[in-house]
Amino acid sequence: MEPTLPEAAALAIAGDRIAGGVGTHETALASPDRVDLGGRCVLPGFNDSHVHFLHWALAQRFVRLNGATTLNEAVARVASAVADAPRDRWVLGSGWRSGDWSPPVEPTKADLDPVSGDTPVALIARDAHSLWLNSAALARADGDLRVDGGVVEVDENGQPTGVLREESAWAFRNRHIFSAISEYEWLELMRPALRLATSRGVTAIHDKDGWLDALPKFQRLRNEEALTLRVWQSLPADRLDELEEVGLTSRVGDDYLRVGYLKAFMDGTLGSQTARMLDGSGVQITSGEELAQITRRAARLGFPVAVHAIGDLANREALDAFEQTRDEWEPRGLRNRIEHAQLLAWDDVPRFGALGVTASVQFSHAPSDRNLADRIWGGMTDRAYAYKSLWNSGAVVANGSDAPVEELDPLAGLQAGVLRSLDGRPPWHPEQALTIEQALQATTVNAAWLAGDERRRGKLVPGYLADLVVLDRDPFTCVPEELSEIRVVATMVGGRWTYNPPPWD
């Protein structure tokens, strides 16, 4: 991934770094061990720029509602889980999206109650911005459901239907579900999730679960030398007062775990139909004025800001806030970012590059959301998931998965970015497809740059950290349709094999 040296026939590793640069030999010598790749391909390790790692780890044990094509199919999966659940234990699920059902109907507690009885059931929507509860779960709230920036769906009698959105969903989830999970339980969930991530070639992540106190949990794993990938950790923007009080700043940590950036939300999502749009629809979570204030305060502490923005109005107001505060963050070299940037007004596309705001996107969202986008954003999808337009305008584009919304699988993301399809259908808006080189740059070089690590990671050149993935074939030379067949053979982080060390068959 270095333009001046795009290919090499061999790679020397000294300790935790690529050997060959001036001074590398002063800390370690290249190992005498030799690994014959047998025609395989080595690339820099994959960096997921947007993952809710704790949430994804927990979701491995959820009832999986992804792929359900009807409301009845989703309810049947829940019924099966309830039958197997211990008495008085929550049944948790994730991945439902009413827009994927035929017909696309909104769920209610009345759909769950007949199959769940007294067992509390909480089902997180695929976009994590809605929560579907049964009556037993609603009773736990004792009527305390309304939160600023939240939506409580009600029926014709004004009674909750069982669906909460945005801040209301998050408050219920945090108070009644996640708070009951001990640190020991979280760590036991994270360990197999780390193994799964490294098996997919992941060597670094930008985590979004700061609101779940992910930092001390990763720190515990780091202290145990059990952290097998590098973490650029977010902290919630609503904790700015605490950060100012203690004077904590970005980049505190070590090569494996660093305090990174602040996370904020402008609006909701496509799937929950709460994205904030220029037509006036949607839910506002943070105003442009509030984001400007957050950005100024964060800049003075040395923190970049990552802000979730889905709708075209939310993205415009986020860009406006970054432009208004440019005098604070630009001289400090802070790398602010908009997460998702799913629907953009054409006038706002070139503003990312002009302002120096990164488009932190998820290639898999485009083919995954295509049916829903065509229905909800009909007539506007030419400017949705506009990755090529952003790239051509000069924006830095970094790629992630948004797991557990999509699966934490960089190879699937590469396929989505290049083919604009994941299911064999013709590409969706192929004019927005990227080349394999661009998609890989967004998943390696640009992701490392966004974390301020462009001189340490993202490339395999002398002096850089030896974070790499071994693939069974070269994605640059195989035909695009073969991208779905590429497999991860092995993964290395800092000169240490974290998945499937050689020899290989």
Summary of the structure (lengths in Angstrom):
residues: 505
radius of gyration: 22.6
end to end distance: 27.1
largest distance: 75.2
contacts: 1757
relative contact order: 0.14
helix: 38%
strand: 21%
